[in-house]
Amino acid sequence: MKFDYNFFNLRYEKFRKNNLPTPFWDRERQVLEFVFYEKDKFHEGFNINNNLIDSFGSKLSLYYSFNSIIINKDGTRKVGHSHAHTFEDVVRELYNYPVSFNITKKDECYYSKQELSYLKILKNYLLLVGLCDIEDNVKVSRYRNKQVNKYQNAIITKLDNHQINDIIKGKCVFFAVKKNKNNKDLKKYHKGELQYLVIDNKDNFRLLIEYVEKKKQKYQEIKKQVKITKTKDTDDVIVYYFKIVELFK
């Protein structure tokens, strides 16, 4: 059956008087769209986008530049300078080309500190699990990663370099906090039940640790290793013991 665009477009007629992006859930196609009727000296017609940022694209757009894989007209590839107009598109580019993707010092001004940190951690994680740049013919094995399974119970957390060095040297084998109603339950952890992928101050992965036991102790027993302000020697504290499972270069 030939696709009838005019008939398809009738679903948007109710938005003809709307001049701002209006959320529209299309039940038939199970998609959320932002729709309004745009009329100015450059455009006239329905503005339909899957995200709110693109809805304002004719008046305002974001700019993120980076280096990534560029595919030439003849099908050859090279690493070159490119850009995107949403952070979502930047993340997608990194996901597709984790090996080649990078942001130069010159281009860092287009990103917030949080965005730069997010992208570096994500890139390092994708490389940690062995993800390569996407090929022309994408194999389903790309999305069935054994390394991801290996770290499926691991939460990414940041520690300062001093803490990390103490853990590596064996000077730190637990974390401790004040006892309260939310952490009073004690337990021994099964192998692989709760792990942390630890990153340092520069967002590099340094080690994988695994929780062994959560127990109650008196503060006087652990205060030489951990300082908890406003805590008396006789106060109960909750201590999380862990071990190193893997060190990363």
N, C-alpha and C positions, 0 to 999 in steps of 0.2 A: 504494500500500500504506500502510495506517495505521501510524503510528509506535508501536511497543510499548515504552513507557518501562521497564516492569518487566523485559522481556527485555534491553533495553539495559543496565539497571543491574546485571545479573548479572555483568558484567565486573569489578565492584568488590567482589564478595562475599569474595574472598580477602583483602581488607583489613579485614574486619569486626573482627578482633582487634587491629588496629594503632591505637594511640592517638596516634601522632606522624606528621606528614606523610611519606609514603613515595613516592619517585619511581616513576612508572609510565609506561612508554612504550607507548602504544596503537598497535600496528602497523597496525590496520585504518584508523584515522583519521590516523595519522602525527602524533601530538601527544604532548608530554610533559606529564603532570599530576602533582600532588602530592595523594595520597589518604590519608585515615584516617577512622576512625569516631569521630565527635564525640558525646559524651553528657554533658550537664550540665543544670542547671535551666532553661536557655534553649534548648538545641539538642539534637536527637537525630537522627542520620543521617550519611550520608557527607559529609564535607567534601572537595570536589573543586575544585582551583584550578589555573590554568596557571602561577602563579608562587608561590614560597615565602612571600613577604611576605603575600599575601592569605590563606594558610593559617592564619596566626596572627591574622587580622583580628577574630575574636570576642573575643580577649583583649587585643590590642595593635594599635594602628594609628598610622601616621605621619600628619602633617598638613602640607600645603603650601598656602598661600593665595596668590592672585594675582588680577589683573584680566584678563579676557578677554571674548570674545563670549558673551553669554547669549541663548538663543533663548526667547522668550515663548510662551505657549500659543497665541496667535493667529498665530504664525509670524514675528513681527517680531523684529528683533535690536537689541541694545544692548550697550555695554561695561559690565560689572558685576563685582562681586566674587564670586569663586568659590574652590574649593579642590579638592585631590586628596589621595589617601592613599598614593600611590607616586610616586617621582621619574619613573618611566616615564610615568605619566599626565600629569605636568607637561610633559615633553618632547613628548608627543603633542599637548597643548593648544597649545603654542608652535608646533609644526609645522603645525597646522591654522590657527592665527590669528597669524602672525608680525607682522603690522602692529599688531593691537590688544593683543596680549599684553604685559603689563608687571608688574613686582613693585614695590610701593611700599616706601619706606624702612621703614615700620611693619611690613611683612610679611617683610622680609629676615631677621628673627630666626629664621624657620622653616627657613632654608637654611644649609648650610655655605658657607664662602668658595669652595671648589672648585665647588660646585653653582652658585652665583651667577655665577662666571666662565664656566662651561660654558654656561649659559643665555644669557648676554649674547653670547658669541662665536657661538653657534648662531643667535641672533636676527639678529645683524649679518650673518652669512653668508647666511641666508635672504633678508634684504632686499637684500644685495649682488647676489644672482642674480635678484632681481625677483619673489620669491614673494609672492603676495597672500593675504589671508584666504580660506579655503575657502568656496565657495558651496554652496547647497542641491544643485544638480546639478553634481557634480564632473566636470570634463572630463579626459580622459586626457592632454591637453596639459599639465596641471599637472605631470605626472610625466615630461615629455619636455622638459626645460629646456635651452635652448641655452646659457645662461650657465654652467650647470654643466659642460657640455662645454668651455667656454672655460677653465675653471679645473681641469680634470680631472687635470692633472699638477702641481698646486700643493698644497704642504703648508702648513698653517697653523702659523706660528711666531711667538713673541713676542720683540721686541727692546725695549730701553729707549729712551726718547724721545731721548736724546742720540745714540745710534747711528742712529736713524731720521733725525734732522735732518742728521747727517753724510752719510748716503747721499743724501738729497734734494739737499744742497748740492754733492754730487760729491766730498766729502772722503774717502769710504769706497767703494771699488769692489771689495773682496775681503774674504774671511774667511781666516784662517790657523790651522793647528794643527800640532802636532809630527808628524813623519813616523813611522809605525809600520806593522806588517805588514798592518793592516786598511785603510789608506788609501794604500798605495804605488802603486796603479794610476793612471796619468795618462790624461787624455782631453780631447777637445773635445766639448762638448755640442751636439746638434742643436737647432734652433730649437724651443722649447717642451718640450724633453725633461724638464727639471727646473726647477720654479718654486717660489717661496715666497710665500704671502700673509702679509704681515707685519702683526701687530697690535701696538699700543702698550701702555703700562702700564695703560691703562683698558679694554683689550680691544676697542679700535676698529680697524678695518682702515685701514691707512695707505697701503700700496703693494704692488705685485706686482713681484717681482724674478725674473730668470731667469739661471741659471748658464750661463756661456759657456765656461769652460775650467778644468780642474784641472791644476795644474802644480807642479813641484818647484823650490824656490829656496833660496838660503842665507838664514839668518835676518837677516844684516846688511843684506840688500837691502830688507827690509820692516819692520824693527824700529821705524822712525820712525812708522809707521802703526799697528802692532799690537804689543802687549807680550805675550810668552809667557814665563812664569816658568821659571827653571832651563834656559834655552836659550842656547847659545853662538853667537857670530857665525858660526862655520863649520858649525853644525848645519843639516841639511836640514829644511825645513818644507814642508808641503803648502798651497798657496794656491788658493783657490776664487774665481775672478773671476766677477763677475755684472754685469748691467745692469738698469736700471729699465725695466719694461714698461708699468706703469700706476700713476698716483697717484690716490688716493681722497680725497674731501673729508671 
